[in-house]
Amino acid sequence: MSKRTMMKGIAAVAVAAGLGRAAAATETPFFEAHGLPIGIQLYPLRTDLRADFAGTLRKVARIGYRLVETSSLYGHSAADCRTALDAAGLACRSMHAMPQPLGPGANLTTSFDQVVADAHTIGATDVVMPLFLIPERLLSNPGGKPSDFIPAAGEALIADDYARMADFLNEKGEALRKQGLQLSYHNHNVEFAPQGTEFGLEILLRKTDTKFVQFELDVGWAYASRMDVFALLDAHPGRITKFHVKDIKPTTPLNFAIVQDPADLGKGIVDWKRLLPAAYAAGTRGFYVEQEDPFTRPPIEVMADNYRYLAELRTAG
């Protein structure tokens, strides 16, 4: 046998072995392969939770979810929430807390100590700021409910506002760390609007301390702004530690005004088979299913279908 023939044979075996490994990688669903729980952000179920908190949590557990993230305490005390979570066999590791008083519930500005106490009580290790800090000039005469003026406030943010927000996040993140808690920032799509040569979220990523501030990327809102999420992950390894696993329809217009056409997972524009391994490689470990209104059927049914989609999803890595 010639040396050239032998080398060709070795190369063929190596290629076959590589293909075999790739095929094997796709045999086990992504979340099972990485030993990761599929979490749920409870916001889509907020109406059900206010009507029957314990019963809705039991339904969540029956779907297969074991990890939840709260958007509020839904009119209950943290102790009552913990009791209901424990009874349903659910754990809460991540809790949303608003940056300032924009409605009921503790916030990071005027009731910081209550945020800390609530987080410890329900068992959360992470506190997520789910909305941009609204400058005083935009709060002086907001008018209406928060949902009425928040999109306009987001569009009015300028680079200096994001710089001040970074300072706020660093301050609150350091204070939370002293209490054994980790702060993260959750985006909408306003943070991807151009701010000179960069965009708002980029300013936050650049100006926040990696020790004190992590990021929870809402995939649906990022895609609504047509952000290249793969490039964002590559540029900031280790910073985006959590995902809101959310999809949108191709009819969603490019915008920075908190507008999207929601889609069930696997029925929108996000290529989850590529994105989930890329996120994992960049350090993302918390994955919470969420979907925006409107719903054409009961949200609990949608969350069940979304869970099944992810539980069965096979990727190449």
Secondary structure, 3 states (H helix, E strand, C coil): CCHHHHHHHHHHHHHHHHHHHHHHHHHCCHHHHCCCCCEEECHHHHHHHHHCHHHHHHHHHHHCCCEEEECCCCCCCHHHHHHHHHHHCCEEEEEECECCCCCCCCECCCCHHHHHHHHHHHCCCEEEECCCCCCHHHHCCCCCCHHHHHHHHHHHCCHHHHHHHHHHHHHHHHHHHHCCCEEEEECCCHHHCEECCEEHHHHHHHHCCCCCEEEEEEHHHHHHCCCCHHHHHHHCCCCEEEEEECEECCCCCCCCCCCCCEECCCCCCCCHHHHHHHHHHCCCCEEEECCCCCCCCCHHHHHHHHHHHHHHCCCCC
